[in-house]
Amino acid sequence: MKTWFITGGSPGGFGMTYADVALENGDNVVLTARRPHLLDNWANRHGDRALVLPLDVTDAKQVRASVHAAEERFGRIDVLVNNAGRGWYGSVEGSPDADVRRAFELNFFSVAETLRAVLPGMRARRRGWVVNMSSVAGITSTVGFGYYTAAKFAIEGLTETLRQEVAPFGINVLAVEPGAFRTRAYASFADEPVTETVDAYLPLVESVRTSMISQDGRQPGDPYRGVQAVVNAMKQDNPPRRIVLGAAGYDAVHNQLEGMLDELRAHETASRSADFPPVTNR
């Protein structure tokens, strides 16, 4: 029996879905959320195997306290799912500074803080799993979500390095890159005003907002099927380093990587010409 520690446990999202699948598999779950009272009914259904904790992942003290509480209750954390996150729309030039900073605080720095809190226990036991929820936007890009994209690109880089650093301690690391999934991720856009500061980008930003609102509840991805795909990947003898979720997401990443490889090959001569000439022995 494993113990899962999952951030971002709001109802209808990936966090709660991870929790449901873990419980179905007979594991224990610690599910964290900024508004834990919304999870009361869910927690009551699962008794002692589920622990709900209040957590704002951007508060380092709360992160440490929640990890400590989880370890006190269940003895250890076997699987960490860094799921908390969201995006704010706006142009790269015109996004308010506050939005830029909270995008990185939530989507990147909180992940680093949670990793630092959980990894010591995993290292001591010489086993564990880290699942970092990235995004298709962490491989491609999403116009109008430049800073969310940048934060997810940062998560990809962090995950790649982390995987190599913790492998000697028996810890596995997986990056998960969902496309558009039918969570409540888009639900808040209808209630939030446009905060773009550069008028030239307003038509773009308004169109992005309209698109997100129109997709809410109609996204093709099924969170339950997505999480099942992740859990199945974790059970493989040779688990993947990353997994893209959703058909459209797969196509977008495939096309992006194919295009990058074509461009790399097209400019191979220029790339190789940038070195010092080889030294010839006379």
Wavefront OBJ file of the C-alpha trace (Angstrom):
o trace
v 0.000 0.000 0.000
v 1.392 3.363 -1.078
v 0.713 6.851 0.231
v 0.068 9.591 -2.312
v 0.534 13.310 -1.612
v -1.385 15.340 -4.185
v -1.545 19.118 -4.541
v -4.330 21.063 -6.226
v -7.263 18.971 -5.045
v -10.149 21.152 -6.137
v -13.323 19.240 -7.123
v -13.514 18.204 -10.744
v -9.793 18.501 -11.405
v -6.862 16.206 -12.018
v -5.887 16.241 -8.342
v -9.103 14.672 -7.130
v -9.008 12.232 -10.032
v -5.524 11.065 -9.033
v -6.850 10.628 -5.510
v -9.833 8.568 -6.692
v -7.669 6.262 -8.804
v -5.136 5.794 -6.002
v -7.920 4.888 -3.574
v -9.412 2.461 -6.089
v -6.016 0.755 -6.188
v -6.046 0.328 -2.425
v -3.612 3.136 -1.577
v -3.785 5.962 0.967
v -4.171 9.551 -0.173
v -3.312 12.972 1.182
v -5.196 15.506 -0.923
v -4.449 19.187 -0.415
v -6.436 22.250 -1.435
v -6.712 25.949 -0.694
v -10.389 25.440 0.165
v -10.440 22.060 1.900
v -14.055 22.429 3.027
v -15.084 21.751 -0.573
v -13.670 18.249 -0.144
v -15.540 17.356 3.056
v -18.102 15.086 1.419
v -15.419 13.407 -0.662
v -13.222 12.768 2.390
v -16.109 11.391 4.435
v -16.684 8.689 1.831
v -13.164 7.323 2.199
v -12.642 7.265 5.943
v -9.154 6.789 7.361
v -7.508 6.168 3.985
v -7.977 9.784 2.870
v -6.611 12.874 4.564
v -7.539 16.354 3.340
v -5.206 19.178 4.303
v -5.428 22.938 3.725
v -2.582 24.095 1.541
v -1.677 27.185 -0.413
v 1.319 25.804 -2.287
v 2.821 29.279 -2.640
v 3.266 29.385 1.170
v 6.499 27.521 2.002
v 5.597 27.102 5.678
v 2.264 25.517 4.764
v 4.002 23.173 2.339
v 6.399 21.931 5.046
v 3.592 21.615 7.590
v 1.397 19.623 5.193
v 4.182 17.222 4.291
v 4.953 16.733 7.979
v 1.271 16.073 8.735
v 1.077 13.533 5.919
v 4.157 11.693 7.177
v 2.825 11.764 10.725
v -0.483 10.233 9.622
v 0.721 7.580 7.173
v 4.421 7.224 7.993
v 5.752 8.167 4.580
v 5.007 9.643 1.157
v 5.544 7.209 -1.713
v 4.092 9.218 -4.592
v 4.158 13.000 -4.948
v 1.860 14.528 -7.564
v 2.658 18.189 -8.172
v -0.681 19.097 -9.697
v -1.556 22.579 -8.380
v -1.391 25.268 -11.047
v -3.305 27.461 -13.467
v -2.747 30.072 -16.137
v -3.523 33.760 -16.509
v -4.054 35.064 -20.016
v -2.414 38.147 -21.488
v 0.279 39.114 -23.949
v 3.967 38.755 -23.149
v 4.426 42.517 -23.401
v 1.229 43.560 -21.672
v 0.588 41.087 -18.844
v 0.535 42.886 -15.482
v 3.621 42.230 -13.425
v 1.519 40.755 -10.614
v 0.089 38.141 -13.009
v 3.558 37.240 -14.265
v 4.894 36.737 -10.771
v 1.959 34.716 -9.483
v 2.129 32.532 -12.607
v 5.668 31.520 -11.684
v 4.995 31.342 -7.945
v 2.153 28.893 -8.491
v 3.332 26.925 -11.496
v 7.062 26.708 -10.802
v 8.376 27.865 -7.431
v 5.702 25.984 -5.486
v 6.716 22.787 -7.265
v 10.334 23.300 -6.268
v 9.317 23.946 -2.663
v 7.159 20.825 -2.482
v 9.929 18.723 -3.984
v 12.367 19.959 -1.350
v 9.919 19.030 1.394
v 9.121 15.520 0.146
v 12.400 14.277 -1.347
v 14.352 13.804 1.926
v 11.968 11.053 3.018
v 12.102 9.359 -0.378
v 15.892 9.501 -0.432
v 16.097 7.998 3.040
v 13.900 5.065 1.941
v 15.620 4.908 -1.462
v 12.369 4.704 -3.374
v 9.518 6.895 -4.527
v 7.700 8.488 -7.428
v 7.463 12.144 -8.434
v 4.775 13.077 -10.958
v 5.087 16.650 -12.204
v 2.018 17.890 -14.038
v 3.382 19.895 -16.933
v 1.340 20.643 -20.047
v 1.383 20.368 -23.813
v 2.171 24.089 -23.439
v 5.462 23.026 -21.851
v 6.552 21.496 -25.168
v 4.779 23.681 -27.700
v 3.354 27.074 -26.732
v -0.011 28.693 -26.148
v -0.576 32.152 -27.591
v -2.002 34.475 -24.965
v -0.560 32.350 -22.159
v 3.095 33.227 -22.577
v 4.021 33.194 -18.909
v 2.104 29.995 -18.198
v 3.949 28.482 -21.152
v 7.267 29.773 -19.802
v 6.571 28.294 -16.355
v 5.703 24.921 -17.858
v 8.845 25.003 -20.009
v 10.706 25.586 -16.732
v 8.953 22.577 -15.178
v 10.099 20.459 -18.106
v 13.722 21.493 -17.581
v 13.518 21.014 -13.824
v 11.982 17.571 -14.273
v 14.668 16.445 -16.716
v 17.456 17.400 -14.323
v 15.679 16.093 -11.235
v 15.184 12.701 -12.866
v 18.929 12.269 -13.287
v 19.787 13.559 -9.822
v 17.434 11.286 -7.881
v 17.753 8.112 -9.962
v 20.645 6.822 -7.798
v 18.259 6.934 -4.811
v 15.655 4.732 -6.478
v 13.274 7.626 -7.183
v 11.376 7.772 -10.477
v 10.293 11.053 -12.051
v 7.569 11.473 -14.664
v 6.454 14.593 -16.554
v 2.785 14.538 -17.565
v 1.736 16.795 -20.440
v -2.041 17.059 -20.820
v -3.790 18.838 -23.635
v -7.326 20.162 -23.157
v -9.115 18.116 -20.484
v -12.614 18.427 -19.110
v -11.638 19.773 -15.706
v -12.732 23.127 -14.273
v -9.522 24.790 -15.418
v -11.341 27.108 -17.840
v -14.324 27.820 -15.605
v -12.895 30.930 -13.940
v -12.191 32.818 -17.170
v -15.809 33.934 -17.531
v -15.644 35.702 -14.158
v -12.276 37.384 -14.565
v -11.869 40.744 -16.309
v -9.227 41.294 -18.954
v -6.184 42.926 -17.358
v -4.105 43.444 -20.501
v -2.093 46.684 -20.251
v -1.226 47.160 -23.952
v -4.235 48.076 -26.080
v -2.647 46.724 -29.262
v -3.045 43.197 -27.935
v -6.615 43.543 -26.681
v -8.218 41.860 -29.738
v -5.871 38.893 -29.315
v -6.448 38.616 -25.579
v -10.221 38.957 -25.932
v -10.264 36.206 -28.559
v -8.213 33.936 -26.277
v -10.637 34.555 -23.403
v -13.666 33.896 -25.608
v -12.129 30.670 -26.878
v -11.391 29.410 -23.375
v -14.920 30.174 -22.180
v -16.476 28.449 -25.188
v -14.405 25.301 -24.587
v -15.324 24.980 -20.907
v -17.071 21.666 -20.374
v -16.427 20.609 -23.970
v -12.751 19.706 -23.795
v -12.057 16.293 -25.387
v -9.852 14.920 -22.624
v -11.315 12.641 -19.930
v -9.434 13.210 -16.635
v -10.135 9.689 -15.379
v -8.803 8.057 -18.529
v -5.831 10.409 -18.442
v -4.907 9.499 -14.876
v -5.353 5.799 -15.651
v -2.861 6.210 -18.494
v -0.385 7.821 -16.097
v -0.790 5.114 -13.442
v -0.405 2.379 -16.055
v 2.775 4.045 -17.309
v 4.161 4.131 -13.752
v 3.618 0.361 -13.446
v 5.725 -0.495 -16.488
v 9.069 -2.235 -16.016
v 10.668 0.554 -18.029
v 8.405 3.555 -17.319
v 8.510 6.551 -19.673
v 10.155 9.831 -18.719
v 7.142 11.782 -19.956
v 3.662 11.080 -21.261
v 1.416 13.299 -23.354
v -2.303 13.006 -22.630
v -5.000 13.472 -25.260
v -5.088 12.895 -29.010
v -4.920 16.580 -29.928
v -2.111 17.060 -27.418
v -0.198 14.154 -28.928
v -0.577 15.596 -32.434
v 0.543 19.055 -31.303
v 3.650 17.729 -29.558
v 4.452 15.367 -32.415
v 4.259 18.187 -34.959
v 6.312 20.494 -32.763
v 9.113 17.981 -32.293
v 9.117 16.968 -35.956
v 9.371 20.629 -36.942
v 12.206 21.231 -34.487
v 14.098 18.221 -35.802
v 13.625 19.320 -39.413
v 14.909 22.788 -38.582
v 17.846 21.397 -36.608
v 18.910 19.252 -39.550
v 18.416 22.077 -42.033
v 20.917 24.218 -40.132
v 23.366 21.500 -39.129
v 26.200 23.067 -41.124
v 25.760 26.423 -39.405
v 25.622 24.738 -35.997
v 28.797 22.754 -36.550
v 30.652 25.754 -38.021
v 30.540 27.597 -34.689
v 33.314 25.508 -33.059
v 37.003 26.315 -33.126
v 38.621 24.593 -36.124
v 40.123 21.216 -35.222
v 43.786 21.276 -34.402
v 45.853 19.460 -36.972
v 49.163 17.867 -36.027
v 52.034 18.761 -38.282
l 1 2 3 4 5 6 7 8 9 10 11 12 13 14 15 16 17 18 19 20 21 22 23 24 25 26 27 28 29 30 31 32 33 34 35 36 37 38 39 40 41 42 43 44 45 46 47 48 49 50 51 52 53 54 55 56 57 58 59 60 61 62 63 64 65 66 67 68 69 70 71 72 73 74 75 76 77 78 79 80 81 82 83 84 85 86 87 88 89 90 91 92 93 94 95 96 97 98 99 100 101 102 103 104 105 106 107 108 109 110 111 112 113 114 115 116 117 118 119 120 121 122 123 124 125 126 127 128 129 130 131 132 133 134 135 136 137 138 139 140 141 142 143 144 145 146 147 148 149 150 151 152 153 154 155 156 157 158 159 160 161 162 163 164 165 166 167 168 169 170 171 172 173 174 175 176 177 178 179 180 181 182 183 184 185 186 187 188 189 190 191 192 193 194 195 196 197 198 199 200 201 202 203 204 205 206 207 208 209 210 211 212 213 214 215 216 217 218 219 220 221 222 223 224 225 226 227 228 229 230 231 232 233 234 235 236 237 238 239 240 241 242 243 244 245 246 247 248 249 250 251 252 253 254 255 256 257 258 259 260 261 262 263 264 265 266 267 268 269 270 271 272 273 274 275 276 277 278 279 280 281 282
